[in-house]
């Protein structure tokens, strides 16, 4: 038998699944409980998470109509009416005694990519194989996580699925930052009579996790870290002579200097020995400071993500790029002592940061549902920061508090670079005022010596950094 697919009518499914009343007006909830004991014998325990059998109410009223026909036939002495009533009573009895088909389904879910970038459309393919008896009427709804939305197709399917047959359900979801685990597939199976249905949650046989993190910045992006560095070798140019690739200066030869660094040309011209020094390149120690305060949960419109979500996505991209460049990178939040990831490097450190970005309650998109006022003091952060660490602050800078704290960090000797996603709009007079006030805060922060990346809302972070770099090098 070939599986016929069609879109499930959500309203019809909800109507058929609702508790109904029998011909005598009694609620069938008590009758439904009669099927509970049969569930374990009829389903595959390793795949079925939960199952419930219930009457659909499709044949409600048939028994009453049949009995009425029998009575009319007897009173009117009409054999046809009496016979029709007898057949109706028999069919109603058959429908009441019917059992739903066994649900023995194998579910396999496959993603077009399991690590998409935020906003990317991800194709989802669900293969449903019937490893039991034929199911004349099967309706399924895939367990799409609440945090992501279907952007193409539908996660619902109806099919007549014979024994051993496979049907595919295909749709696409829009990826959102974070780790998203798909729920069990919901399957509703009915027999030929449709009087009773089995509603089961079926566990997938495959990995059901969609992991969404932003990618790295393009290799050509120059974040231009400031000169505050660690003693470790890296990529930040310093004003210190030593080992490196770029000429820095010459000095008088000292016993023990390697011969490869002796300026033999000068020796030939003047007879004096001198040593060439190159500009040292050292690793930076950077802490990514993310503003998650109530004042930062702003967005230009209801359909857009918040400035905090955009800040976290930007921080994830910067983290990956800095780690790849050999710098030591840590993570903190403005307004709380937790989370705190000290500057570090290596694959273990990268994995710890990835878990923090995706799973920590203050950094997930759902944290907006439980916002609280948090004091914005960086005193505890300043105690934790290594003396040679610089700070990259991710904040919309839509209030004075973030600017004040950035100024204190700069004054304490920690070079500050502010990456500021702009959630302001100019559609109304009030929005225009907020936009101008933010611009003034950016100018004030620049006057303190901090670098500022004004990140426009629809602009890639790499483009914003490149545009800001022109100002820094001017």
Order of alpha helices (4+ residues) and beta strands (2+ residues): alpha-alpha-alpha-beta-alpha-alpha-beta-beta-beta-beta-beta-beta-beta-beta-beta-beta-beta-beta-alpha-beta-beta-alpha-beta-beta-alpha-alpha-beta-alpha-beta-alpha-beta-alpha
